[in-house]
Amino acid sequence: MKVDGQARVLDANDRPIPGLYAAGEVVGMYWGNYTGATSVLKGLVFGRLAGTDAARRRPNA
């Protein structure tokens, strides 16, 4: 799975798919074999990026 700097999942043409985000192990580099807590940190960082971007996209209520 390919993501950009805001944790948005990219399509085959490297364009963000609206409303689709990724965090943790699925973001890449390590899968099933990783240093302890690495996926937790990736979940934290990319989860925050995804949440920030999702909140920015939210229509004003």
N, C-alpha and C positions, 0 to 999 in steps of 0.2 A: 504494500500500500504506500502510495506516495502522498506526502503532505507538504504544505507550504509553511512559512514562518508564523502563520496564525492558526496552525493545526487543522486547516481546511483540507479535506481529501481532494486530490486532483484527479481529473479524468484523463483519458488517453492522450489528450492534447495539452496536458499540463494546465488546464483551467480549473479553478475551484468549483466544486459541486455545491450549489447553495444549500446551506443548512446541514451539511455532512462534515463531521469533525472526527478526528482520531487522537487517541492519547495512549500512553503506556507502551506495552510490548509491541502492539501492532504498528507503531510508528517506524519501526525498523531497527537495524543494526544488531540487536540481540533477539534471539527467538529460542526460548527453552534452555539456553546455555548462557548464563550471564552472571556477572558479579552481583552478589547480594545487594539488594535495595536499589539497583540500577533502574528496574522497571518502575519502582515506586517513585523515584525522582522524575522519570520521564512522564509518568502519569500526572504528577504534580505540575510540572512545567507546562506540558502540552494541554492539560486540563484547564489550567488558568488561562492560557492563550485562547483556547476554544471558548471558554466562558466569557472572556472579554469581548471576543469578536461576535459571539451570539448576542450578547447584551447590546452591542453597538448596532446590530441589525434589527433589533426589536423595534416595532413601530411604537411611536409615542402613545401612551395610554391616556 
